[in-house]
Amino acid sequence: MKHLNTYTGTLHITGRENNSVMGNPRYRAFLKLTDEDDGFEVLTKPNCMIGYKITNYDGKRVTVQLGTYHKRLNIYSIKEA
């Protein structure tokens, strides 16, 4: 992973993925950038602390750093905007 991009939008959790091999939670979410339909479907990285705290940001405006991991768009950092 070489490139991280920063986006601000509203985060909506769409479901829970299978736990990682080490038993840590993973989530699938949608980051809606504007009131129109544009945005990104993202995942939490495996074995990352974000999997435990992402439910606190559901429905809130957040700033996230996104990057690819195994050809999937993943959240690398998250904070309230």
C-alpha positions as CSV (number, residue, x, y, z in Angstrom):
1,M,0.0,0.0,0.0
2,K,1.6,3.2,-1.2
3,H,-1.2,5.8,-1.3
4,L,-3.5,7.0,1.4
5,N,-6.3,9.5,0.6
6,T,-8.2,11.6,3.1
7,Y,-12.0,12.1,2.8
8,T,-14.7,13.7,4.9
9,G,-18.2,12.4,4.9
10,T,-21.0,10.6,6.8
11,L,-20.2,7.0,7.8
12,H,-23.0,4.3,7.6
13,I,-22.2,0.8,8.8
14,T,-23.8,-1.7,6.4
15,G,-22.8,-4.9,8.1
16,R,-20.4,-7.0,10.0
17,E,-17.8,-9.2,8.2
18,N,-16.3,-12.4,9.4
19,N,-13.8,-12.0,12.2
20,S,-10.1,-12.0,11.3
21,V,-8.0,-15.1,11.7
22,M,-7.0,-13.8,15.1
23,G,-10.6,-13.2,16.2
24,N,-10.8,-9.4,15.8
25,P,-14.0,-7.8,14.4
26,R,-14.3,-6.5,10.9
27,Y,-17.0,-4.2,9.5
28,R,-18.3,-3.1,6.1
29,A,-19.4,0.5,5.8
30,F,-20.4,3.2,3.3
31,L,-18.8,6.6,3.4
32,K,-21.2,9.1,1.9
33,L,-19.3,12.3,0.8
34,T,-22.3,14.5,-0.2
35,D,-26.1,14.4,-0.1
36,E,-26.0,12.9,-3.6
37,D,-25.2,9.2,-4.2
38,D,-21.4,9.4,-4.4
39,G,-19.3,7.7,-1.8
40,F,-17.2,4.7,-1.1
41,E,-17.8,1.2,0.2
42,V,-15.0,0.5,2.7
43,L,-13.9,-2.2,5.1
44,T,-12.0,-2.1,8.4
45,K,-8.5,-3.6,8.1
46,P,-8.0,-7.1,9.7
47,N,-6.5,-7.0,13.2
48,C,-6.9,-3.3,13.6
49,M,-8.2,-1.3,16.5
50,I,-10.6,0.5,14.2
51,G,-12.8,-2.6,14.2
52,Y,-13.6,-2.1,17.8
53,K,-14.4,1.7,17.7
54,I,-16.1,2.1,14.3
55,T,-19.6,1.5,15.6
56,N,-19.2,4.7,17.7
57,Y,-19.0,6.7,14.4
58,D,-22.2,5.2,12.7
59,G,-24.3,8.0,11.2
60,K,-21.7,10.7,12.1
61,R,-19.6,13.0,10.0
62,V,-16.0,11.7,10.0
63,T,-12.6,12.3,8.4
64,V,-11.0,9.0,7.3
65,Q,-7.8,7.9,5.6
66,L,-8.5,5.3,3.0
67,G,-6.1,3.0,1.2
68,T,-6.1,-0.4,-0.5
69,Y,-5.2,-3.7,1.1
70,H,-5.5,-6.8,-1.0
71,K,-7.4,-4.8,-3.7
72,R,-10.0,-3.7,-1.2
73,L,-10.6,-0.1,0.1
74,N,-9.8,-0.1,3.8
75,I,-10.0,2.5,6.6
76,Y,-6.5,3.3,8.0
77,S,-7.6,6.1,10.4
78,I,-10.8,7.7,11.5
79,K,-11.9,10.7,13.6
80,E,-14.9,12.9,13.9
81,A,-15.0,15.9,11.6
